[in-house]
């Protein structure tokens, strides 16, 4: 085995380790949207006058690529009756709790 072969395998191993580390960081930072409290979201919408609230979809992985801002951690697709009495389907973006 030549020195060039050894350097090649070391570079491949370092690249693999770097890609694994990036994957771990993406997964860990995306997981915080998984534990968003759905009950507090529903209470917040009820306080704004919505009723018959139904969560259709909860997305939490790679939210920045789904149209969320830098501080969004989860996306909910909600169907609810608005204060005027009409049913609407809309998106709600959850932000991290700042307590």
Secondary structure, DSSP 8 states (H G I E B T S, - for coil): --HHHHHHHHHHHHHHHHHHHHHHHHHHHHGGGGG--HHHHHHHHHHTT-EEEEEEEEE-SSGGGGT--TTEEEEEEEEEE-TTS-EEEEEEEEE----
